[in-house]
Structures are given as C-alpha cells and as structure tokens.
C-alpha cells in the first residue's frame, strides 16, 4: 500500500510520531494494507464538540481531525476510533452511522496498542 500521511499542527515531534505510529499500527491491524493507496491528512487542534472526526474528501482520501487537548490514552483511542471509520469508508461496510462498531472496538484496540512496545 502506498500511504500518504500528513500531520498538521503537532506541538512537537513526539506528538507527530505518536500519530504516525498509531495510524501505521491501525493500517496493519485493521487489514487496510490490501488497498492500493490511502491519503490521510491529520489535523490536531482544539475541537469543542467532540474528540475527533473524519471525512472523505475523494476516493481513498480523508481528513481526520483530533482534539489535542485530551489525555494521551484518549488521544490514541480517538485516532483508533477514526481509523475504524476510515476502514468503514474503504470497505463500504457499516451499520447506521458506524459509531457502534467504532465505540465497541476502540477500547479493545487501544488496550492492545497500549500494551505493545510500539509507542
């Protein structure tokens, strides 16, 4: 898979590396490597009404916005949550708005990543 990843508004190199490592882990874990290409633009900023969101720009091109004013664990969980939505967009498989699947998997996957030696 060809991944184009741009992280914007990060406060330091460590924050950017956490985003990059979490996204790369999600790509492997969620089996997204089967897609030929993926473009992600991740914007870190203060978000008032939610922890994060994603939106499709074009086929296989997405923006993910993450509230950077949350604990490290919740920051990682929000990235994972939004990457589950990216999987739903790519596969075309979700029920309703997709939140049930994302909320069900986010903590389990965060625990798995958190316990690994990746971050």
N, CA, C and O of each residue as an XYZ file, in Angstrom:
476
protein
N       0.840     -1.187      0.000
C       0.000      0.000      0.000
C       0.876      1.238      0.000
O       1.888      1.306      0.698
N       0.475      2.201     -0.783
C       1.134      3.499     -0.761
C       0.340      4.409      0.174
O      -0.807      4.760     -0.104
N       0.971      4.783      1.288
C       0.335      5.666      2.263
C       0.935      7.057      2.141
O       2.151      7.237      2.208
N       0.057      8.036      1.959
C       0.465      9.433      2.033
C      -0.154      9.976      3.309
O      -1.376     10.040      3.439
N       0.701     10.367      4.256
C       0.239     10.814      5.569
C       0.843     12.174      5.869
O       2.060     12.352      5.837
N      -0.021     13.122      6.159
C       0.419     14.465      6.551
C      -0.212     14.803      7.895
O      -1.431     14.744      8.052
N       0.622     15.153      8.853
C       0.141     15.542     10.188
C       0.357     17.044     10.332
O       1.458     17.549     10.112
N      -0.707     17.751     10.703
C      -0.655     19.207     10.821
C      -0.890     19.649     12.261
O      -1.615     19.001     13.015
N      -0.269     20.752     12.620
C      -0.479     21.424     13.911
C       0.022     20.633     15.109
O      -0.460     20.855     16.220
N       0.970     19.720     14.930
C       1.501     18.982     16.071
C       2.364     19.911     16.922
O       3.008     20.827     16.411
N       2.362     19.656     18.229
C       3.080     20.537     19.147
C       4.565     20.221     19.199
O       5.382     21.115     19.417
N       4.923     18.959     19.001
C       6.332     18.576     18.980
C       6.489     17.284     18.186
O       5.498     16.658     17.810
N       7.706     16.892     17.937
C       7.981     15.724     17.108
C       7.417     14.447     17.749
O       7.013     13.522     17.045
N       7.393     14.404     19.084
C       6.861     13.224     19.775
C       5.373     13.045     19.468
O       4.919     11.929     19.215
N       4.631     14.126     19.492
C       3.202     14.051     19.195
C       2.974     13.559     17.758
O       2.105     12.724     17.509
N       3.765     14.087     16.824
C       3.647     13.645     15.437
C       3.976     12.158     15.307
O       3.295     11.433     14.583
N       5.012     11.705     16.002
C       5.406     10.292     15.942
C       4.330      9.380     16.522
O       4.112      8.280     16.013
N       3.658      9.822     17.577
C       2.565      9.040     18.167
C       1.440      8.881     17.141
O       0.890      7.791     16.983
N       1.104      9.957     16.454
C       0.057      9.893     15.427
C       0.478      8.924     14.325
O      -0.295      8.047     13.942
N       1.686      9.079     13.820
C       2.162      8.241     12.719
C       2.217      6.766     13.111
O       1.774      5.907     12.349
N       2.751      6.470     14.282
C       2.856      5.079     14.725
C       1.482      4.464     14.965
O       1.257      3.300     14.632
N       0.564      5.233     15.537
C      -0.787      4.724     15.784
C      -1.500      4.443     14.465
O      -2.155      3.410     14.325
N      -1.381      5.337     13.512
C      -2.031      5.134     12.215
C      -1.435      3.938     11.486
O      -2.175      3.127     10.930
N      -0.123      3.814     11.479
C       0.505      2.668     10.821
C       0.109      1.356     11.490
O      -0.092      0.350     10.809
N      -0.004      1.356     12.817
C      -0.448      0.168     13.538
C      -1.883     -0.176     13.139
O      -2.203     -1.341     12.905
N      -2.736      0.830     13.064
C      -4.134      0.615     12.672
C      -4.230      0.066     11.250
O      -5.046     -0.816     10.983
N      -3.421      0.569     10.354
C      -3.452      0.083      8.972
C      -3.175     -1.415      8.937
O      -3.847     -2.159      8.223
N      -2.190     -1.851      9.704
C      -1.896     -3.292      9.766
C      -3.001     -4.052     10.490
O      -3.491     -5.063      9.988
N      -3.389     -3.577     11.654
C      -4.363     -4.274     12.499
C      -5.732     -4.378     11.826
O      -6.396     -5.409     11.925
N      -6.145     -3.331     11.154
C      -7.459     -3.307     10.509
C      -7.409     -3.852      9.076
O      -8.394     -3.791      8.341
N      -6.263     -4.377      8.704
C      -6.058     -5.018      7.394
C      -6.368     -4.070      6.235
O      -7.046     -4.435      5.275
N      -5.857     -2.856      6.349
C      -6.073     -1.867      5.300
C      -4.971     -1.904      4.240
O      -5.044     -1.189      3.241
N      -3.961     -2.728      4.457
C      -2.856     -2.829      3.504
C      -3.309     -3.419      2.170
O      -2.599     -3.313      1.170
N      -4.478     -4.034      2.152
C      -4.981     -4.632      0.906
C      -5.429     -3.590     -0.112
O      -5.639     -3.915     -1.280
N      -5.577     -2.346      0.320
C      -5.957     -1.270     -0.584
C      -4.695     -0.684     -1.221
O      -3.661     -0.548     -0.568
N      -4.799     -0.348     -2.483
C      -3.637      0.109     -3.250
C      -3.027      1.395     -2.680
O      -1.804      1.527     -2.621
N      -3.854      2.317     -2.270
C      -3.343      3.598     -1.779
C      -4.305      4.199     -0.760
O      -5.486      3.858     -0.708
N      -3.760      5.102      0.042
C      -4.553      5.800      1.048
C      -3.877      7.135      1.327
O      -2.670      7.191      1.563
N      -4.666      8.218      1.300
C      -4.170      9.549      1.639
C      -4.879     10.011      2.899
O      -6.108     10.046      2.959
N      -4.088     10.363      3.905
C      -4.645     10.849      5.164
C      -4.006     12.186      5.518
O      -2.787     12.345      5.473
N      -4.848     13.129      5.866
C      -4.390     14.397      6.424
C      -4.949     14.470      7.837
O      -6.164     14.500      8.033
N      -4.057     14.498      8.819
C      -4.464     14.519     10.222
C      -4.225     15.917     10.769
O      -3.100     16.416     10.760
N      -5.298     16.543     11.247
C      -5.220     17.886     11.810
C      -5.413     17.789     13.321
O      -6.429     17.280     13.795
N      -4.437     18.276     14.064
C      -4.524     18.306     15.523
C      -4.909     19.718     15.933
O      -4.269     20.691     15.533
N      -5.957     19.815     16.731
C      -6.455     21.133     17.089
C      -7.400     20.994     18.276
O      -7.716     19.879     18.690
N      -7.843     22.099     18.815
C      -8.865     22.080     19.844
C     -10.217     21.959     19.155
O     -10.572     22.776     18.305
N     -10.968     20.926     19.534
C     -12.288     20.695     18.967
C     -13.281     20.786     20.112
O     -13.134     20.086     21.113
N     -14.264     21.616     19.984
C     -15.192     21.890     21.081
C     -16.231     20.800     21.317
O     -16.510     20.466     22.468
N     -16.802     20.244     20.272
C     -17.995     19.410     20.446
C     -17.750     17.909     20.427
O     -18.678     17.137     20.669
N     -16.518     17.475     20.145
C     -16.224     16.040     20.101
C     -14.725     15.842     20.246
O     -13.964     16.809     20.289
N     -14.303     14.585     20.323
C     -12.873     14.276     20.435
C     -12.194     14.211     19.076
O     -10.983     14.408     18.978
N     -12.959     13.939     18.035
C     -12.390     13.857     16.707
C     -13.458     13.520     15.680
O     -14.589     13.181     16.029
N     -13.093     13.617     14.438
C     -13.994     13.240     13.347
C     -13.157     12.961     12.107
O     -11.991     13.347     12.027
N     -13.769     12.289     11.149
C     -13.111     12.103      9.858
C     -14.123     12.359      8.758
O     -15.331     12.220      8.952
N     -13.611     12.730      7.614
C     -14.484     12.928      6.469
C     -13.735     12.539      5.206
O     -12.522     12.713      5.093
N     -14.490     12.012      4.273
C     -13.925     11.613      2.999
C     -13.857     12.827      2.087
O     -14.826     13.576      1.965
N     -12.701     13.022      1.442
C     -12.511     14.121      0.501
C     -12.712     13.612     -0.922
O     -13.444     14.207     -1.713
N     -12.055     12.511     -1.229
C     -12.183     11.826     -2.508
C     -12.028     10.339     -2.224
O     -11.835      9.933     -1.078
N     -12.115      9.530     -3.274
C     -11.920      8.094     -3.067
C     -10.530      7.861     -2.482
O      -9.526      8.288     -3.050
N     -10.487      7.184     -1.348
C      -9.265      6.844     -0.610
C      -8.471      8.061     -0.138
O      -7.256      7.979      0.047
N      -9.156      9.188      0.057
C      -8.526     10.392      0.604
C      -9.413     10.959      1.710
O     -10.598     11.221      1.506
N      -8.801     11.143      2.902
C      -9.577     11.505      4.095
C      -8.857     12.560      4.926
O      -7.632     12.673      4.906
N      -9.648     13.315      5.645
C      -9.146     14.219      6.682
C      -9.604     13.651      8.016
O     -10.766     13.281      8.183
N      -8.682     13.589      8.957
C      -9.003     13.205     10.331
C      -8.640     14.391     11.215
O      -7.514     14.886     11.159
N      -9.574     14.845     12.020
C      -9.313     15.910     12.987
C      -9.354     15.296     14.381
O     -10.274     14.552     14.718
N      -8.353     15.615     15.179
C      -8.235     15.062     16.531
C      -8.063     16.209     17.516
O      -7.236     17.097     17.309
N      -8.845     16.186     18.583
C      -8.690     17.164     19.658
C      -7.401     16.852     20.396
O      -7.258     15.770     20.966
N      -6.468     17.784     20.391
C      -5.181     17.546     21.051
C      -5.173     17.976     22.518
O      -4.116     18.015     23.147
N      -6.321     18.290     23.053
C      -6.425     18.692     24.460
C      -7.074     17.577     25.279
O      -7.985     17.837     26.066
N      -6.618     16.352     25.103
C      -7.120     15.213     25.874
C      -5.926     14.391     26.355
O      -4.803     14.581     25.888
N      -6.174     13.499     27.268
C      -5.091     12.673     27.794
C      -4.468     11.862     26.664
O      -5.094     11.658     25.624
N      -3.238     11.401     26.868
C      -2.545     10.630     25.843
C      -3.336      9.387     25.455
O      -3.468      9.084     24.269
N      -3.859      8.667     26.435
C      -4.623      7.456     26.136
C      -5.874      7.780     25.299
O      -6.162      7.089     24.322
N      -6.608      8.822     25.681
C      -7.799      9.212     24.915
C      -7.429      9.742     23.533
O      -8.170      9.535     22.572
N      -6.300     10.416     23.426
C      -5.798     10.898     22.139
C      -5.574      9.707     21.200
O      -6.009      9.729     20.049
N      -4.900      8.681     21.692
C      -4.647      7.463     20.910
C      -5.960      6.755     20.590
O      -6.162      6.305     19.463
N      -6.853      6.653     21.575
C      -8.140      5.996     21.353
C      -8.961      6.725     20.279
O      -9.665      6.090     19.494
N      -8.866      8.041     20.250
C      -9.601      8.809     19.248
C      -9.036      8.558     17.848
O      -9.797      8.438     16.888
N      -7.715      8.476     17.724
C      -7.113      8.144     16.429
C      -7.608      6.779     15.968
O      -8.008      6.615     14.815
N      -7.582      5.803     16.867
C      -8.046      4.448     16.541
C      -9.521      4.481     16.137
O      -9.904      3.857     15.147
N     -10.340      5.194     16.884
C     -11.771      5.318     16.584
C     -11.969      5.838     15.153
O     -12.767      5.294     14.389
N     -11.238      6.885     14.810
C     -11.390      7.472     13.477
C     -10.838      6.545     12.392
O     -11.360      6.524     11.277
N      -9.799      5.785     12.704
C      -9.272      4.824     11.729
C     -10.266      3.683     11.487
O     -10.296      3.114     10.396
N     -11.066      3.350     12.477
C     -12.143      2.363     12.270
C     -13.145      2.929     11.271
O     -13.637      2.204     10.406
N     -13.450      4.219     11.384
C     -14.339      4.848     10.400
C     -13.704      4.847      9.003
O     -14.405      4.651      8.010
N     -12.406      5.060      8.920
C     -11.725      5.001      7.617
C     -11.906      3.610      7.016
O     -12.177      3.475      5.823
N     -11.755      2.576      7.846
C     -11.976      1.205      7.360
C     -13.403      1.058      6.833
O     -13.624      0.457      5.782
N     -14.361      1.608      7.565
C     -15.758      1.523      7.138
C     -15.951      2.214      5.788
O     -16.651      1.690      4.921
N     -15.339      3.383      5.605
C     -15.416      4.076      4.318
C     -14.811      3.213      3.209
O     -15.410      3.049      2.146
N     -13.624      2.664      3.463
C     -12.907      1.905      2.431
C     -13.628      0.628      2.036
O     -13.647      0.261      0.861
N     -14.224     -0.053      3.015
C     -14.883     -1.331      2.732
C     -16.348     -1.157      2.362
O     -16.958     -2.053      1.778
N     -16.916      0.005      2.704
C     -18.334      0.229      2.451
C     -19.227     -0.562      3.384
O     -20.404     -0.772      3.091
N     -18.674     -1.010      4.518
C     -19.431     -1.842      5.452
C     -19.558     -1.157      6.812
O     -18.572     -0.985      7.528
N     -20.770     -0.774      7.149
C     -21.087     -0.281      8.490
C     -22.592     -0.293      8.678
O     -23.358     -0.298      7.715
N     -22.993     -0.296      9.919
C     -24.414     -0.227     10.261
C     -24.717      1.160     10.798
O     -23.975      1.688     11.627
N     -25.789      1.738     10.335
C     -26.162      3.079     10.794
C     -25.062      4.068     10.483
O     -24.595      4.156      9.348
N     -24.644      4.824     11.510
C     -23.587      5.812     11.310
C     -22.195      5.249     11.596
O     -21.203      5.972     11.500
N     -22.115      3.963     11.946
C     -20.828      3.317     12.186
C     -20.293      3.483     13.587
O     -19.251      2.918     13.922
N     -20.986      4.249     14.417
C     -20.484      4.525     15.762
C     -20.466      3.283     16.660
O     -19.556      3.133     17.475
N     -21.450      2.397     16.527
C     -21.477      1.213     17.389
C     -20.208      0.388     17.232
O     -19.596      0.000     18.228
N     -19.805      0.114     15.994
C     -18.589     -0.657     15.759
C     -17.361      0.090     16.279
O     -16.509     -0.501     16.943
N     -17.267      1.378     15.981
C     -16.107      2.164     16.406
C     -16.005      2.213     17.929
O     -14.917      2.056     18.483
N     -17.121      2.429     18.602
C     -17.104      2.502     20.060
C     -16.832      1.142     20.699
O     -16.204      1.067     21.755
N     -17.300      0.069     20.063
C     -17.056     -1.273     20.588
C     -15.576     -1.641     20.485
O     -15.019     -2.227     21.413
N     -14.951     -1.309     19.385
C     -13.566     -1.726     19.144
C     -12.513     -0.776     19.697
O     -11.384     -1.201     19.943
N     -12.841      0.492     19.899
C     -11.818      1.473     20.237
C     -11.044      1.148     21.510
O      -9.819      1.275     21.525
N     -11.718      0.737     22.569
C     -11.013      0.460     23.822
C     -10.188     -0.821     23.737
O      -9.060     -0.873     24.226
N     -10.756     -1.855     23.113
C     -10.032     -3.118     22.948
C      -8.739     -2.897     22.156
O      -7.679     -3.386     22.546
N      -8.828     -2.168     21.056
C      -7.650     -1.916     20.232
C      -6.669     -0.974     20.925
O      -5.456     -1.138     20.794
N      -7.178      0.003     21.655
C      -6.298      0.896     22.415
C      -5.522      0.110     23.458
O      -4.320      0.315     23.623
N      -6.205     -0.796     24.172
C      -5.522     -1.642     25.159
C      -4.419     -2.466     24.501
O      -3.325     -2.614     25.046
N      -4.724     -2.997     23.326
C      -3.733     -3.833     22.611
C      -2.519     -2.989     22.200
O      -1.377     -3.395     22.414
N      -2.768     -1.823     21.614
C      -1.653     -0.962     21.222
C      -0.890     -0.473     22.442
O       0.341     -0.461     22.446
N      -1.607     -0.077     23.460
C      -1.010      0.456     24.690
C      -0.071     -0.572     25.324
O       0.975     -0.218     25.870
N      -0.458     -1.850     25.244
C       0.348     -2.922     25.830
C       1.492     -3.389     24.964
O       2.333     -4.171     25.409
N       1.535     -2.919     23.738
C       2.615     -3.310     22.840
C       3.838     -2.421     23.089
O       3.802     -1.507     23.912
N       4.884     -2.701     22.382
C       6.118     -1.928     22.535
C       6.276     -0.915     21.399
O       7.393     -0.508     21.082
N       5.170     -0.514     20.793
C       5.221      0.337     19.605
C       5.380      1.816     19.969
O       6.142      2.539     19.327
N       4.665      2.257     20.991
C       4.706      3.701     21.338
C       5.779      4.001     22.361
O       5.948      5.154     22.759
